[in-house]
Amino acid sequence: MAPNTGDIRFQTNSSYGYTELTTSSTGFTTGVWYYMEVTLDSSGTATGRLYDSSMGLVNSISHSFGSWDGGTLAIRSFSGFTYDYITLE
């Protein structure tokens, strides 16, 4: 979720650099809570979904990573970021 650029995205982050993999334009409303989820299927395709505070789907994005090495989760923020919880299942 990248409110500063108005999109949701998958990217790789290596050695403090980054490579954009997939992006999708998304409108964000200041003061609205959003729910994000990312699922990974057995073929290595990740799907990210963004919901608004009423759980209406705002946008989704997918990227095929092929073989998945487990990777990590990164949250970037500019001008503040607040979250309730992160769950890995």
N, CA, C and O atoms as a CHARMM CRD file, in Angstrom:
* protein
*
  356
    1    1 MET  N      0.85900  -1.16800   0.00000 PROA 1      0.00000
    2    1 MET  CA     0.00000   0.00000   0.00000 PROA 1      0.00000
    3    1 MET  C      0.90300   1.22800   0.00000 PROA 1      0.00000
    4    1 MET  O      1.71500   1.40100   0.90900 PROA 1      0.00000
    5    2 ALA  N      0.76900   2.07200  -1.00300 PROA 2      0.00000
    6    2 ALA  CA     1.65000   3.22500  -1.14700 PROA 2      0.00000
    7    2 ALA  C      0.81600   4.49600  -1.35000 PROA 2      0.00000
    8    2 ALA  O      0.68100   4.97200  -2.47700 PROA 2      0.00000
    9    3 PRO  N      0.25900   5.04500  -0.26900 PROA 3      0.00000
   10    3 PRO  CA    -0.56700   6.24400  -0.41600 PROA 3      0.00000
   11    3 PRO  C      0.18700   7.43000  -1.01700 PROA 3      0.00000
   12    3 PRO  O     -0.41600   8.26800  -1.68800 PROA 3      0.00000
   13    4 ASN  N      1.49200   7.50800  -0.78400 PROA 4      0.00000
   14    4 ASN  CA     2.25100   8.65400  -1.29800 PROA 4      0.00000
   15    4 ASN  C      2.34300   8.65800  -2.82400 PROA 4      0.00000
   16    4 ASN  O      2.51500   9.71500  -3.43100 PROA 4      0.00000
   17    5 THR  N      2.22800   7.47900  -3.44800 PROA 5      0.00000
   18    5 THR  CA     2.24900   7.40900  -4.90500 PROA 5      0.00000
   19    5 THR  C      0.89600   7.00600  -5.47600 PROA 5      0.00000
   20    5 THR  O      0.74300   6.90600  -6.69400 PROA 5      0.00000
   21    6 GLY  N     -0.09600   6.77100  -4.60400 PROA 6      0.00000
   22    6 GLY  CA    -1.44900   6.46900  -5.05600 PROA 6      0.00000
   23    6 GLY  C     -1.59900   5.11400  -5.69500 PROA 6      0.00000
   24    6 GLY  O     -2.28800   4.97400  -6.70600 PROA 6      0.00000
   25    7 ASP  N     -0.94900   4.09300  -5.10900 PROA 7      0.00000
   26    7 ASP  CA    -1.08800   2.75800  -5.67100 PROA 7      0.00000
   27    7 ASP  C     -0.85200   1.67800  -4.61600 PROA 7      0.00000
   28    7 ASP  O     -0.41900   1.94600  -3.49500 PROA 7      0.00000
   29    8 ILE  N     -1.15400   0.45500  -5.02400 PROA 8      0.00000
   30    8 ILE  CA    -0.72600  -0.71900  -4.26900 PROA 8      0.00000
   31    8 ILE  C      0.28700  -1.41500  -5.15800 PROA 8      0.00000
   32    8 ILE  O      0.24300  -1.28500  -6.38100 PROA 8      0.00000
   33    9 ARG  N      1.21800  -2.17200  -4.53000 PROA 9      0.00000
   34    9 ARG  CA     2.31900  -2.70300  -5.32200 PROA 9      0.00000
   35    9 ARG  C      2.97600  -3.91900  -4.67800 PROA 9      0.00000
   36    9 ARG  O      2.90500  -4.13500  -3.46800 PROA 9      0.00000
   37   10 PHE  N      3.61000  -4.69200  -5.53000 PROA 10     0.00000
   38   10 PHE  CA     4.57400  -5.69100  -5.10400 PROA 10     0.00000
   39   10 PHE  C      5.92000  -5.20800  -5.61200 PROA 10     0.00000
   40   10 PHE  O      6.04100  -4.72900  -6.73900 PROA 10     0.00000
   41   11 GLN  N      6.92800  -5.34000  -4.76500 PROA 11     0.00000
   42   11 GLN  CA     8.27500  -4.98400  -5.17600 PROA 11     0.00000
   43   11 GLN  C      9.26600  -5.86100  -4.43600 PROA 11     0.00000
   44   11 GLN  O      8.94900  -6.41900  -3.38600 PROA 11     0.00000
   45   12 THR  N     10.45700  -5.98200  -4.97900 PROA 12     0.00000
   46   12 THR  CA    11.53100  -6.64700  -4.25600 PROA 12     0.00000
   47   12 THR  C     12.40000  -5.55700  -3.64900 PROA 12     0.00000
   48   12 THR  O     12.60300  -4.49600  -4.23900 PROA 12     0.00000
   49   13 ASN  N     12.90300  -5.84400  -2.46400 PROA 13     0.00000
   50   13 ASN  CA    13.76000  -4.89300  -1.75800 PROA 13     0.00000
   51   13 ASN  C     15.03900  -5.60900  -1.37600 PROA 13     0.00000
   52   13 ASN  O     15.02600  -6.52500  -0.55300 PROA 13     0.00000
   53   14 SER  N     16.14200  -5.19200  -1.97400 PROA 14     0.00000
   54   14 SER  CA    17.41700  -5.82400  -1.70700 PROA 14     0.00000
   55   14 SER  C     18.47100  -4.75700  -1.44900 PROA 14     0.00000
   56   14 SER  O     18.62100  -3.82000  -2.23500 PROA 14     0.00000
   57   15 SER  N     19.18800  -4.89800  -0.36700 PROA 15     0.00000
   58   15 SER  CA    20.29200  -3.99400  -0.04100 PROA 15     0.00000
   59   15 SER  C     19.88000  -2.52300  -0.10900 PROA 15     0.00000
   60   15 SER  O     20.58700  -1.70000  -0.69100 PROA 15     0.00000
   61   16 TYR  N     18.74700  -2.20400   0.48300 PROA 16     0.00000
   62   16 TYR  CA    18.20100  -0.84500   0.54000 PROA 16     0.00000
   63   16 TYR  C     17.79900  -0.28700  -0.82100 PROA 16     0.00000
   64   16 TYR  O     17.58400   0.91700  -0.96100 PROA 16     0.00000
   65   17 GLY  N     17.70000  -1.14400  -1.80700 PROA 17     0.00000
   66   17 GLY  CA    17.20200  -0.74300  -3.12200 PROA 17     0.00000
   67   17 GLY  C     15.86000  -1.41200  -3.34800 PROA 17     0.00000
   68   17 GLY  O     15.40000  -2.18200  -2.50500 PROA 17     0.00000
   69   18 TYR  N     15.23200  -1.12900  -4.47000 PROA 18     0.00000
   70   18 TYR  CA    13.96300  -1.76800  -4.76000 PROA 18     0.00000
   71   18 TYR  C     13.75700  -1.88600  -6.26400 PROA 18     0.00000
   72   18 TYR  O     14.30100  -1.11300  -7.05300 PROA 18     0.00000
   73   19 THR  N     12.95100  -2.87800  -6.63300 PROA 19     0.00000
   74   19 THR  CA    12.53700  -3.07700  -8.00700 PROA 19     0.00000
   75   19 THR  C     11.02700  -3.23400  -8.01200 PROA 19     0.00000
   76   19 THR  O     10.49000  -4.10800  -7.33200 PROA 19     0.00000
   77   20 GLU  N     10.33400  -2.39000  -8.77900 PROA 20     0.00000
   78   20 GLU  CA     8.88000  -2.50300  -8.90200 PROA 20     0.00000
   79   20 GLU  C      8.55000  -3.75500  -9.70200 PROA 20     0.00000
   80   20 GLU  O      9.13300  -3.99500 -10.76000 PROA 20     0.00000
   81   21 LEU  N      7.61700  -4.55000  -9.19700 PROA 21     0.00000
   82   21 LEU  CA     7.19200  -5.75400  -9.90300 PROA 21     0.00000
   83   21 LEU  C      5.82300  -5.55500 -10.53600 PROA 21     0.00000
   84   21 LEU  O      5.65000  -5.80200 -11.72900 PROA 21     0.00000
   85   22 THR  N      4.85800  -5.11400  -9.75500 PROA 22     0.00000
   86   22 THR  CA     3.49300  -4.91200 -10.22000 PROA 22     0.00000
   87   22 THR  C      2.89100  -3.76300  -9.43000 PROA 22     0.00000
   88   22 THR  O      3.04100  -3.71600  -8.20900 PROA 22     0.00000
   89   23 THR  N      2.21300  -2.83600 -10.09700 PROA 23     0.00000
   90   23 THR  CA     1.53100  -1.73900  -9.41300 PROA 23     0.00000
   91   23 THR  C      0.12600  -1.58200  -9.97500 PROA 23     0.00000
   92   23 THR  O     -0.15100  -1.96900 -11.11000 PROA 23     0.00000
   93   24 SER  N     -0.75700  -1.01000  -9.16400 PROA 24     0.00000
   94   24 SER  CA    -2.11600  -0.71200  -9.59900 PROA 24     0.00000
   95   24 SER  C     -2.57200   0.56900  -8.91200 PROA 24     0.00000
   96   24 SER  O     -2.52900   0.67300  -7.68600 PROA 24     0.00000
   97   25 SER  N     -3.01100   1.54600  -9.70900 PROA 25     0.00000
   98   25 SER  CA    -3.46100   2.82800  -9.16000 PROA 25     0.00000
   99   25 SER  C     -4.63400   2.63000  -8.21000 PROA 25     0.00000
  100   25 SER  O     -5.55100   1.85300  -8.47400 PROA 25     0.00000
  101   26 THR  N     -4.57800   3.35700  -7.09200 PROA 26     0.00000
  102   26 THR  CA    -5.60400   3.24500  -6.06100 PROA 26     0.00000
  103   26 THR  C     -5.82500   4.61500  -5.43300 PROA 26     0.00000
  104   26 THR  O     -4.86400   5.32700  -5.14200 PROA 26     0.00000
  105   27 GLY  N     -7.07900   4.98500  -5.22300 PROA 27     0.00000
  106   27 GLY  CA    -7.37800   6.22700  -4.51800 PROA 27     0.00000
  107   27 GLY  C     -7.47300   5.96700  -3.02400 PROA 27     0.00000
  108   27 GLY  O     -8.10800   5.00200  -2.59900 PROA 27     0.00000
  109   28 PHE  N     -6.85100   6.81500  -2.23400 PROA 28     0.00000
  110   28 PHE  CA    -6.88600   6.68100  -0.78800 PROA 28     0.00000
  111   28 PHE  C     -7.57200   7.90100  -0.18900 PROA 28     0.00000
  112   28 PHE  O     -7.44100   9.01200  -0.70400 PROA 28     0.00000
  113   29 THR  N     -8.29900   7.68900   0.89700 PROA 29     0.00000
  114   29 THR  CA    -8.96600   8.76900   1.60000 PROA 29     0.00000
  115   29 THR  C     -8.29800   8.96500   2.94800 PROA 29     0.00000
  116   29 THR  O     -8.16900   8.01700   3.72300 PROA 29     0.00000
  117   30 THR  N     -7.87300  10.18800   3.23500 PROA 30     0.00000
  118   30 THR  CA    -7.24700  10.50200   4.51100 PROA 30     0.00000
  119   30 THR  C     -8.22400  10.23300   5.64700 PROA 30     0.00000
  120   30 THR  O     -9.40400  10.57000   5.55200 PROA 30     0.00000
  121   31 GLY  N     -7.73300   9.62600   6.71800 PROA 31     0.00000
  122   31 GLY  CA    -8.55200   9.35400   7.89100 PROA 31     0.00000
  123   31 GLY  C     -9.36300   8.06800   7.82500 PROA 31     0.00000
  124   31 GLY  O    -10.09500   7.75400   8.76300 PROA 31     0.00000
  125   32 VAL  N     -9.24700   7.32300   6.73900 PROA 32     0.00000
  126   32 VAL  CA    -9.96600   6.05300   6.58600 PROA 32     0.00000
  127   32 VAL  C     -9.02700   4.90900   6.93400 PROA 32     0.00000
  128   32 VAL  O     -7.87500   4.89200   6.50100 PROA 32     0.00000
  129   33 TRP  N     -9.52300   3.94700   7.72100 PROA 33     0.00000
  130   33 TRP  CA    -8.75500   2.74900   8.01900 PROA 33     0.00000
  131   33 TRP  C     -8.90000   1.78300   6.86100 PROA 33     0.00000
  132   33 TRP  O     -9.98800   1.63100   6.30500 PROA 33     0.00000
  133   34 TYR  N     -7.80600   1.12700   6.49500 PROA 34     0.00000
  134   34 TYR  CA    -7.81200   0.12900   5.43200 PROA 34     0.00000
  135   34 TYR  C     -7.35000  -1.21000   5.99800 PROA 34     0.00000
  136   34 TYR  O     -6.57100  -1.26900   6.95000 PROA 34     0.00000
  137   35 TYR  N     -7.84800  -2.28000   5.38800 PROA 35     0.00000
  138   35 TYR  CA    -7.44800  -3.64400   5.73600 PROA 35     0.00000
  139   35 TYR  C     -6.72200  -4.20200   4.52400 PROA 35     0.00000
  140   35 TYR  O     -7.24000  -4.15100   3.40800 PROA 35     0.00000
  141   36 MET  N     -5.52900  -4.73300   4.73800 PROA 36     0.00000
  142   36 MET  CA    -4.74900  -5.32800   3.65400 PROA 36     0.00000
  143   36 MET  C     -4.54700  -6.80600   3.93400 PROA 36     0.00000
  144   36 MET  O     -4.36300  -7.21400   5.08100 PROA 36     0.00000
  145   37 GLU  N     -4.58300  -7.60300   2.87900 PROA 37     0.00000
  146   37 GLU  CA    -4.23100  -9.01300   3.02900 PROA 37     0.00000
  147   37 GLU  C     -3.44000  -9.44000   1.81200 PROA 37     0.00000
  148   37 GLU  O     -3.64400  -8.93400   0.70800 PROA 37     0.00000
  149   38 VAL  N     -2.53800 -10.37600   2.02800 PROA 38     0.00000
  150   38 VAL  CA    -1.76700 -10.97000   0.94500 PROA 38     0.00000
  151   38 VAL  C     -1.85700 -12.47300   1.10200 PROA 38     0.00000
  152   38 VAL  O     -1.57000 -13.00700   2.17300 PROA 38     0.00000
  153   39 THR  N     -2.25300 -13.15700   0.04400 PROA 39     0.00000
  154   39 THR  CA    -2.29300 -14.61300   0.04700 PROA 39     0.00000
  155   39 THR  C     -1.29800 -15.11500  -0.99200 PROA 39     0.00000
  156   39 THR  O     -1.03100 -14.45000  -1.99200 PROA 39     0.00000
  157   40 LEU  N     -0.76200 -16.28500  -0.73800 PROA 40     0.00000
  158   40 LEU  CA     0.19800 -16.91200  -1.63600 PROA 40     0.00000
  159   40 LEU  C     -0.28900 -18.31600  -1.94200 PROA 40     0.00000
  160   40 LEU  O     -0.49600 -19.11800  -1.03100 PROA 40     0.00000
  161   41 ASP  N     -0.47300 -18.61800  -3.22600 PROA 41     0.00000
  162   41 ASP  CA    -0.94000 -19.95700  -3.57300 PROA 41     0.00000
  163   41 ASP  C      0.24400 -20.89000  -3.83900 PROA 41     0.00000
  164   41 ASP  O      1.39800 -20.46200  -3.82700 PROA 41     0.00000
  165   42 SER  N     -0.05300 -22.15400  -4.07700 PROA 42     0.00000
  166   42 SER  CA     1.00200 -23.15800  -4.20200 PROA 42     0.00000
  167   42 SER  C      1.86800 -22.97400  -5.45400 PROA 42     0.00000
  168   42 SER  O      2.95700 -23.54100  -5.53400 PROA 42     0.00000
  169   43 SER  N      1.39900 -22.19200  -6.42700 PROA 43     0.00000
  170   43 SER  CA     2.20500 -21.95900  -7.63600 PROA 43     0.00000
  171   43 SER  C      3.13600 -20.75500  -7.48800 PROA 43     0.00000
  172   43 SER  O      3.89600 -20.44000  -8.40400 PROA 43     0.00000
  173   44 GLY  N      3.07700 -20.07600  -6.32500 PROA 44     0.00000
  174   44 GLY  CA     3.95000 -18.93100  -6.09100 PROA 44     0.00000
  175   44 GLY  C      3.35500 -17.60200  -6.51100 PROA 44     0.00000
  176   44 GLY  O      4.07400 -16.60900  -6.62900 PROA 44     0.00000
  177   45 THR  N      2.03700 -17.57200  -6.73900 PROA 45     0.00000
  178   45 THR  CA     1.37500 -16.31800  -7.09000 PROA 45     0.00000
  179   45 THR  C      0.82800 -15.66400  -5.82300 PROA 45     0.00000
  180   45 THR  O      0.05000 -16.26100  -5.07900 PROA 45     0.00000
  181   46 ALA  N      1.25200 -14.42900  -5.60000 PROA 46     0.00000
  182   46 ALA  CA     0.76700 -13.64800  -4.45600 PROA 46     0.00000
  183   46 ALA  C     -0.33900 -12.72500  -4.94200 PROA 46     0.00000
  184   46 ALA  O     -0.24200 -12.11700  -6.00800 PROA 46     0.00000
  185   47 THR  N     -1.39500 -12.63200  -4.13500 PROA 47     0.00000
  186   47 THR  CA    -2.49400 -11.70900  -4.42200 PROA 47     0.00000
  187   47 THR  C     -2.66500 -10.79800  -3.22800 PROA 47     0.00000
  188   47 THR  O     -2.85500 -11.25800  -2.10200 PROA 47     0.00000
  189   48 GLY  N     -2.59500  -9.50600  -3.47900 PROA 48     0.00000
  190   48 GLY  CA    -2.81200  -8.51700  -2.43400 PROA 48     0.00000
  191   48 GLY  C     -4.18200  -7.89400  -2.61900 PROA 48     0.00000
  192   48 GLY  O     -4.57100  -7.55100  -3.73600 PROA 48     0.00000
  193   49 ARG  N     -4.91200  -7.74800  -1.52700 PROA 49     0.00000
  194   49 ARG  CA    -6.24600  -7.14000  -1.57100 PROA 49     0.00000
  195   49 ARG  C     -6.29800  -6.00000  -0.56600 PROA 49     0.00000
  196   49 ARG  O     -5.78300  -6.11300   0.54600 PROA 49     0.00000
  197   50 LEU  N     -6.92000  -4.91100  -0.96500 PROA 50     0.00000
  198   50 LEU  CA    -7.07600  -3.74700  -0.10500 PROA 50     0.00000
  199   50 LEU  C     -8.56600  -3.49000   0.07900 PROA 50     0.00000
  200   50 LEU  O     -9.30700  -3.34600  -0.89300 PROA 50     0.00000
  201   51 TYR  N     -8.99600  -3.43300   1.34700 PROA 51     0.00000
  202   51 TYR  CA   -10.39600  -3.19200   1.69300 PROA 51     0.00000
  203   51 TYR  C    -10.51300  -1.88600   2.46000 PROA 51     0.00000
  204   51 TYR  O     -9.58600  -1.48400   3.16300 PROA 51     0.00000
  205   52 ASP  N    -11.66700  -1.21900   2.32100 PROA 52     0.00000
  206   52 ASP  CA   -11.89100  -0.02100   3.12500 PROA 52     0.00000
  207   52 ASP  C    -12.45100  -0.42000   4.48700 PROA 52     0.00000
  208   52 ASP  O    -12.59900  -1.60800   4.77400 PROA 52     0.00000
  209   53 SER  N    -12.75800   0.55900   5.31700 PROA 53     0.00000
  210   53 SER  CA   -13.17300   0.27700   6.69500 PROA 53     0.00000
  211   53 SER  C    -14.51300  -0.46200   6.78000 PROA 53     0.00000
  212   53 SER  O    -14.82600  -1.03900   7.82100 PROA 53     0.00000
  213   54 SER  N    -15.30500  -0.45600   5.70700 PROA 54     0.00000
  214   54 SER  CA   -16.56000  -1.22900   5.71000 PROA 54     0.00000
  215   54 SER  C    -16.36300  -2.60400   5.07500 PROA 54     0.00000
  216   54 SER  O    -17.33000  -3.32100   4.82100 PROA 54     0.00000
  217   55 MET  N    -15.08900  -2.97000   4.81700 PROA 55     0.00000
  218   55 MET  CA   -14.68800  -4.23900   4.21200 PROA 55     0.00000
  219   55 MET  C    -15.14000  -4.37200   2.75600 PROA 55     0.00000
  220   55 MET  O    -15.30500  -5.48000   2.24600 PROA 55     0.00000
  221   56 GLY  N    -15.33800  -3.22300   2.09500 PROA 56     0.00000
  222   56 GLY  CA   -15.57800  -3.23000   0.65300 PROA 56     0.00000
  223   56 GLY  C    -14.23600  -3.31400  -0.06300 PROA 56     0.00000
  224   56 GLY  O    -13.29500  -2.61000   0.30100 PROA 56     0.00000
  225   57 LEU  N    -14.14100  -4.16500  -1.07400 PROA 57     0.00000
  226   57 LEU  CA   -12.89000  -4.32500  -1.81200 PROA 57     0.00000
  227   57 LEU  C    -12.59600  -3.04600  -2.59400 PROA 57     0.00000
  228   57 LEU  O    -13.39900  -2.62000  -3.42400 PROA 57     0.00000
  229   58 VAL  N    -11.44800  -2.44300  -2.32500 PROA 58     0.00000
  230   58 VAL  CA   -11.02700  -1.21700  -3.00800 PROA 58     0.00000
  231   58 VAL  C    -10.22000  -1.56600  -4.25500 PROA 58     0.00000
  232   58 VAL  O    -10.42000  -0.97600  -5.31700 PROA 58     0.00000
  233   59 ASN  N     -9.30600  -2.52900  -4.12100 PROA 59     0.00000
  234   59 ASN  CA    -8.44600  -2.90000  -5.24300 PROA 59     0.00000
  235   59 ASN  C     -7.74600  -4.21600  -4.91800 PROA 59     0.00000
  236   59 ASN  O     -7.64500  -4.61000  -3.75600 PROA 59     0.00000
  237   60 SER  N     -7.26800  -4.88300  -5.95300 PROA 60     0.00000
  238   60 SER  CA    -6.45800  -6.08600  -5.75200 PROA 60     0.00000
  239   60 SER  C     -5.36800  -6.11600  -6.81200 PROA 60     0.00000
  240   60 SER  O     -5.46400  -5.46700  -7.85400 PROA 60     0.00000
  241   61 ILE  N     -4.33900  -6.88300  -6.51700 PROA 61     0.00000
  242   61 ILE  CA    -3.18200  -6.97700  -7.40900 PROA 61     0.00000
  243   61 ILE  C     -2.56300  -8.35500  -7.23500 PROA 61     0.00000
  244   61 ILE  O     -2.59400  -8.92000  -6.14200 PROA 61     0.00000
  245   62 SER  N     -2.00000  -8.89600  -8.31100 PROA 62     0.00000
  246   62 SER  CA    -1.35800 -10.21200  -8.23900 PROA 62     0.00000
  247   62 SER  C      0.00300 -10.15600  -8.92600 PROA 62     0.00000
  248   62 SER  O      0.23700  -9.36900  -9.84300 PROA 62     0.00000
  249   63 HSD  N      0.88300 -11.01800  -8.44600 PROA 63     0.00000
  250   63 HSD  CA     2.19300 -11.16400  -9.07900 PROA 63     0.00000
  251   63 HSD  C      2.65400 -12.60100  -8.91100 PROA 63     0.00000
  252   63 HSD  O      2.55100 -13.17000  -7.82400 PROA 63     0.00000
  253   64 SER  N      3.16300 -13.18800  -9.99200 PROA 64     0.00000
  254   64 SER  CA     3.69100 -14.54300  -9.93500 PROA 64     0.00000
  255   64 SER  C      5.18300 -14.49600  -9.60600 PROA 64     0.00000
  256   64 SER  O      5.99100 -13.98600 -10.38100 PROA 64     0.00000
  257   65 PHE  N      5.52500 -15.03700  -8.44700 PROA 65     0.00000
  258   65 PHE  CA     6.92800 -15.08400  -8.03700 PROA 65     0.00000
  259   65 PHE  C      7.59200 -16.38800  -8.45100 PROA 65     0.00000
  260   65 PHE  O      8.80000 -16.54900  -8.27500 PROA 65     0.00000
  261   66 GLY  N      6.81600 -17.32500  -9.00100 PROA 66     0.00000
  262   66 GLY  CA     7.37300 -18.63300  -9.35500 PROA 66     0.00000
  263   66 GLY  C      7.76300 -19.37400  -8.09400 PROA 66     0.00000
  264   66 GLY  O      6.92800 -19.58800  -7.21500 PROA 66     0.00000
  265   67 SER  N      9.00800 -19.76200  -7.99600 PROA 67     0.00000
  266   67 SER  CA     9.44000 -20.42400  -6.75700 PROA 67     0.00000
  267   67 SER  C      9.54400 -19.37200  -5.65900 PROA 67     0.00000
  268   67 SER  O     10.07800 -18.28500  -5.88100 PROA 67     0.00000
  269   68 TRP  N      9.05200 -19.68700  -4.51800 PROA 68     0.00000
  270   68 TRP  CA     8.97800 -18.74500  -3.39300 PROA 68     0.00000
  271   68 TRP  C      9.94300 -19.17900  -2.31900 PROA 68     0.00000
  272   68 TRP  O      9.87100 -20.31500  -1.84900 PROA 68     0.00000
  273   69 ASP  N     10.84000 -18.30700  -1.92100 PROA 69     0.00000
  274   69 ASP  CA    11.82700 -18.66400  -0.90500 PROA 69     0.00000
  275   69 ASP  C     11.40100 -18.26500   0.50000 PROA 69     0.00000
  276   69 ASP  O     12.19100 -18.35300   1.44000 PROA 69     0.00000
  277   70 GLY  N     10.16000 -17.82800   0.64600 PROA 70     0.00000
  278   70 GLY  CA     9.67600 -17.41600   1.96500 PROA 70     0.00000
  279   70 GLY  C      9.71200 -15.92100   2.12300 PROA 70     0.00000
  280   70 GLY  O      8.76200 -15.32600   2.63100 PROA 70     0.00000
  281   71 GLY  N     10.79800 -15.29900   1.69400 PROA 71     0.00000
  282   71 GLY  CA    10.88600 -13.85200   1.72600 PROA 71     0.00000
  283   71 GLY  C     10.53300 -13.25200   3.07800 PROA 71     0.00000
  284   71 GLY  O     10.50600 -13.94900   4.09300 PROA 71     0.00000
  285   72 THR  N     10.26900 -11.97800   3.08000 PROA 72     0.00000
  286   72 THR  CA     9.88600 -11.26700   4.30200 PROA 72     0.00000
  287   72 THR  C      8.83900 -10.23200   3.96700 PROA 72     0.00000
  288   72 THR  O      8.53700  -9.98200   2.80000 PROA 72     0.00000
  289   73 LEU  N      8.30200  -9.64500   4.98700 PROA 73     0.00000
  290   73 LEU  CA     7.30600  -8.59300   4.86000 PROA 73     0.00000
  291   73 LEU  C      7.96300  -7.25800   5.17100 PROA 73     0.00000
  292   73 LEU  O      8.69500  -7.13200   6.15300 PROA 73     0.00000
  293   74 ALA  N      7.70300  -6.27600   4.34300 PROA 74     0.00000
  294   74 ALA  CA     8.22000  -4.92700   4.59100 PROA 74     0.00000
  295   74 ALA  C      7.06500  -3.94200   4.53600 PROA 74     0.00000
  296   74 ALA  O      6.19600  -4.03900   3.66800 PROA 74     0.00000
  297   75 ILE  N      7.05900  -3.00700   5.45400 PROA 75     0.00000
  298   75 ILE  CA     6.06300  -1.94000   5.45600 PROA 75     0.00000
  299   75 ILE  C      6.82300  -0.62800   5.37000 PROA 75     0.00000
  300   75 ILE  O      7.64600  -0.32000   6.23200 PROA 75     0.00000
  301   76 ARG  N      6.54800   0.13500   4.33600 PROA 76     0.00000
  302   76 ARG  CA     7.22200   1.41800   4.22100 PROA 76     0.00000
  303   76 ARG  C      6.23900   2.51400   4.60400 PROA 76     0.00000
  304   76 ARG  O      5.02300   2.34500   4.51100 PROA 76     0.00000
  305   77 SER  N      6.78800   3.63000   5.03100 PROA 77     0.00000
  306   77 SER  CA     5.92100   4.71100   5.47000 PROA 77     0.00000
  307   77 SER  C      6.59000   6.05700   5.25000 PROA 77     0.00000
  308   77 SER  O      7.79900   6.21100   5.42600 PROA 77     0.00000
  309   78 PHE  N      5.78300   7.01100   4.86600 PROA 78     0.00000
  310   78 PHE  CA     6.19600   8.40400   4.77100 PROA 78     0.00000
  311   78 PHE  C      5.16900   9.22000   5.54300 PROA 78     0.00000
  312   78 PHE  O      3.96800   9.04800   5.33100 PROA 78     0.00000
  313   79 SER  N      5.60300  10.08400   6.41200 PROA 79     0.00000
  314   79 SER  CA     4.70800  10.97300   7.17100 PROA 79     0.00000
  315   79 SER  C      3.76700  10.21700   8.09400 PROA 79     0.00000
  316   79 SER  O      2.62900  10.64100   8.29800 PROA 79     0.00000
  317   80 GLY  N      4.22100   9.11600   8.64900 PROA 80     0.00000
  318   80 GLY  CA     3.43700   8.40500   9.65200 PROA 80     0.00000
  319   80 GLY  C      2.71400   7.19000   9.12500 PROA 80     0.00000
  320   80 GLY  O      2.33600   7.12300   7.95600 PROA 80     0.00000
  321   81 PHE  N      2.53200   6.24100  10.00300 PROA 81     0.00000
  322   81 PHE  CA     1.87500   4.98200   9.66000 PROA 81     0.00000
  323   81 PHE  C      1.35100   4.38200  10.95600 PROA 81     0.00000
  324   81 PHE  O      2.07300   4.33200  11.95200 PROA 81     0.00000
  325   82 THR  N      0.11900   3.93300  10.95300 PROA 82     0.00000
  326   82 THR  CA    -0.46800   3.31100  12.14100 PROA 82     0.00000
  327   82 THR  C     -1.07700   1.97100  11.72200 PROA 82     0.00000
  328   82 THR  O     -1.73100   1.88000  10.68300 PROA 82     0.00000
  329   83 TYR  N     -0.86100   0.94500  12.52600 PROA 83     0.00000
  330   83 TYR  CA    -1.48000  -0.34800  12.22600 PROA 83     0.00000
  331   83 TYR  C     -1.99400  -0.96900  13.51700 PROA 83     0.00000
  332   83 TYR  O     -1.51200  -0.65800  14.60600 PROA 83     0.00000
  333   84 ASP  N     -2.98800  -1.85700  13.37800 PROA 84     0.00000
  334   84 ASP  CA    -3.53600  -2.56300  14.52500 PROA 84     0.00000
  335   84 ASP  C     -2.74400  -3.83400  14.78600 PROA 84     0.00000
  336   84 ASP  O     -2.26200  -4.03400  15.90100 PROA 84     0.00000
  337   85 TYR  N     -2.59800  -4.69800  13.78800 PROA 85     0.00000
  338   85 TYR  CA    -1.87700  -5.95500  13.97500 PROA 85     0.00000
  339   85 TYR  C     -1.47300  -6.54100  12.63200 PROA 85     0.00000
  340   85 TYR  O     -2.03100  -6.20000  11.58900 PROA 85     0.00000
  341   86 ILE  N     -0.50300  -7.41900  12.68200 PROA 86     0.00000
  342   86 ILE  CA    -0.06300  -8.18300  11.51100 PROA 86     0.00000
  343   86 ILE  C     -0.13800  -9.64300  11.89300 PROA 86     0.00000
  344   86 ILE  O      0.37400 -10.04700  12.93700 PROA 86     0.00000
  345   87 THR  N     -0.77700 -10.43600  11.04800 PROA 87     0.00000
  346   87 THR  CA    -0.93500 -11.86500  11.29100 PROA 87     0.00000
  347   87 THR  C     -0.32400 -12.64900  10.14100 PROA 87     0.00000
  348   87 THR  O     -0.58800 -12.34600   8.97700 PROA 87     0.00000
  349   88 LEU  N      0.48400 -13.64600  10.44800 PROA 88     0.00000
  350   88 LEU  CA     1.01300 -14.55400   9.44200 PROA 88     0.00000
  351   88 LEU  C      0.38700 -15.90600   9.66300 PROA 88     0.00000
  352   88 LEU  O      0.46500 -16.45600  10.76200 PROA 88     0.00000
  353   89 GLU  N     -0.22500 -16.44500   8.64900 PROA 89     0.00000
  354   89 GLU  CA    -0.89200 -17.75300   8.79200 PROA 89     0.00000
  355   89 GLU  C     -0.32800 -18.73500   7.81800 PROA 89     0.00000
  356   89 GLU  O     -0.75900 -19.88800   7.78500 PROA 89     0.00000
